[in-house]
């Protein structure tokens, strides 16, 4: 899927939130500046959680409680993590069942947290703002994952 603007990326995240429920793990990958945090901002808006949503690079993980009795959003940035042991130290599995957990830079680090997960890869298209987004569902929960979330 091609998303020409940052607002389109947020709207995509907002639609994606309609598919998410407590216990879901979403793993984001892509180069620096691809739009991972922008996507999470849209997911947060769709889940109606407390913000602001900023990159948790130096904090590693932030919990954003729901404003409407929905699941909290756990937003993780694994960029600075050195491996599985540091991921274990975050205790993400302790809140996984009741939260929607989104991990930026989690590829190769957090897949062991859940058999079922969404993997989203974002790439830049040339020098412009257009991004290419690839959505891949893993496990029975996501067996029938559409390539694009439905309109909300």
C-alpha positions in Angstrom: 0.0 0.0 0.0 1.3 3.5 -0.9 0.7 6.4 1.6 1.6 9.8 0.1 1.5 11.9 3.3 2.1 11.8 7.0 -1.7 12.4 7.4 -2.4 9.3 5.3 -0.1 7.3 7.6 -2.0 8.5 10.7 -5.3 7.7 9.0 -4.0 4.2 8.1 -3.0 3.7 11.8 -6.5 4.9 12.9 -8.1 2.4 10.6 -5.7 -0.3 11.8 -6.8 0.4 15.4 -10.2 -0.9 14.5 -8.7 -4.4 14.1 -6.7 -4.4 17.3 -7.8 -5.8 20.6 -6.2 -6.5 24.0 -3.4 -9.0 23.7 -2.3 -7.9 20.2 1.3 -7.4 19.4 2.3 -5.2 16.5 5.9 -5.2 15.3 7.0 -2.2 13.2 10.1 -2.1 11.0 11.7 0.2 8.5 14.5 2.8 8.3 14.9 5.9 10.3 12.3 8.5 9.4 10.0 5.9 7.7 7.0 6.9 9.7 6.8 4.3 12.4 5.9 6.8 15.2 3.5 8.6 12.8 1.7 5.3 12.3 1.6 4.7 16.1 0.0 8.2 16.5 -2.8 7.1 14.3 -3.2 3.8 16.2 -3.4 5.8 19.4 -6.0 8.1 18.1 -8.1 5.1 16.9 -7.7 3.4 20.3 -8.6 6.7 22.1 -5.6 6.6 24.5 -4.0 9.5 26.4 -1.2 11.2 24.5 0.9 12.8 23.3 2.5 10.0 21.3 6.2 10.7 20.7 9.0 8.4 20.0 10.0 6.6 23.2 13.6 6.2 22.0 15.2 7.3 25.2 12.5 6.1 27.6 12.2 2.7 25.7 8.5 2.1 26.6 5.5 4.2 27.4 2.0 3.1 28.5 -0.9 5.2 27.3 -4.0 4.5 29.2 -7.4 4.4 27.5 -9.7 7.4 27.7 -12.8 5.2 26.9 -12.5 1.9 28.8 -10.6 0.3 25.9 -7.2 -1.3 26.1 -4.1 0.7 27.0 -1.4 1.2 24.3 2.1 0.1 25.2 4.4 1.9 22.8 8.0 0.5 22.8 11.1 1.6 20.9 13.6 -1.3 20.7 16.2 0.7 18.7 18.6 1.0 21.7 18.0 -2.5 23.0 21.0 -4.9 22.7 19.2 -8.2 22.5 16.7 -10.6 24.0 17.9 -10.1 27.6 17.1 -6.4 27.5 13.7 -7.1 26.0 13.0 -9.5 28.8 14.0 -6.8 31.3 11.1 -4.7 30.0 8.5 -7.3 31.2 6.4 -6.6 28.1 4.7 -10.0 28.6 3.3 -8.9 32.0 1.0 -6.4 30.3 0.6 -8.1 26.9 -2.8 -9.7 27.6 -4.6 -6.6 28.5 -2.9 -4.1 26.2 -2.2 -3.4 22.6 1.6 -3.5 22.3 3.3 -1.8 19.4 7.1 -2.2 19.1 9.1 0.0 16.8 12.4 -1.6 15.7 11.2 -4.9 17.2 11.9 -7.2 14.3 14.2 -10.0 15.4 13.7 -9.2 19.1 10.0 -9.5 20.2 8.5 -12.2 18.1 8.8 -14.6 21.0 6.3 -12.6 23.0 3.3 -13.8 21.0 2.6 -16.5 18.5 0.1 -14.2 16.8 1.2 -10.8 15.7 1.0 -8.2 13.0 4.3 -7.3 11.3 4.3 -4.0 9.5 7.2 -2.8 7.4 7.4 0.8 6.2 9.7 2.0 3.4 10.3 5.4 2.0 9.6 5.9 -1.7 12.3 8.0 -3.3 12.9 11.5 -1.8 9.3 12.4 -1.3 6.8 11.8 1.5 5.3 8.7 0.0 5.7 5.6 2.1 5.1 1.9 1.1 3.5 -0.1 3.9 3.5 -3.9 4.0 1.2 -5.6 6.5 1.8 -9.3 7.4 -0.3 -11.3 9.8 1.4 -14.1 11.7 -0.6 -16.9 13.5 -4.2 -17.9 13.6 -5.4 -14.6 15.1 -4.3 -12.9 11.9 -4.9 -15.7 9.4 -7.4 -13.6 7.4 -5.6 -10.2 7.7 -6.5 -7.8 4.9 -3.7 -5.9 3.3 -5.5 -2.7 4.1 -7.6 -2.1 7.3 -11.2 -1.3 6.6 -12.6 2.3 6.7 -13.9 3.4 10.1 
